Amino acid sequence: MKVLIINGSPRVNGNTSIALAEMEKVFAQEGIETEVVQIGQKDIRGCIACGHCYEAGKCVFDDIVNEYAPKFEACDGLVVASPVY
């Protein structure tokens, strides 16, 4: 089993990272593989519902969404975290 963890914080070693590190420990104790992806400082366009992804298999905007899409397909679980200020 593999869990993909998305860290949406712009602070690489901030409180969100600390909380996710605790989650990683729990997953590891249960024998669950994890991968953390830091996207807080990445340029990601919002979906415009154009349907291009259905036709071409990738987003019309060439950003990290296309790069990380296979990671979503390969995981069994997903954790999304972002800071709340």
CORJOUR-V309746 format. One record per backbone hydrogen bond with DSSP energy under -1.0 kcal/mol. NH is the residue of the N-H (numbers start at 1). CO is the residue of the C=O. E is the energy in kcal/mol with one decimal. If there is no record, write none. Layout:
[[NH:CO:E] [NH:CO:E]]
This chain:
[[3:33:-2.8] [4:77:-2.5] [5:35:-3.4] [6:79:-3.4] [7:37:-3.1] [8:81:-3.4] [14:11:-1.4] [18:14:-1.9] [19:15:-2.4] [20:16:-2.3] [21:17:-2.2] [22:18:-1.5] [23:19:-1.6] [24:20:-2.5] [25:21:-1.8] [26:22:-1.7] [27:23:-2.6] [28:24:-2.7] [29:25:-2.1] [30:26:-1.2] [31:28:-1.5] [32:27:-2.9] [33:1:-2.1] [35:3:-1.8] [37:5:-3.1] [39:7:-2.7] [42:39:-1.8] [55:51:-1.5] [56:52:-3.4] [57:53:-1.4] [63:61:-1.8] [66:63:-1.0] [68:64:-2.6] [69:65:-1.6] [71:68:-1.0] [72:68:-1.3] [73:69:-1.8] [74:70:-1.7] [76:2:-3.0] [77:2:-1.5] [79:4:-2.5] [81:6:-2.8]]
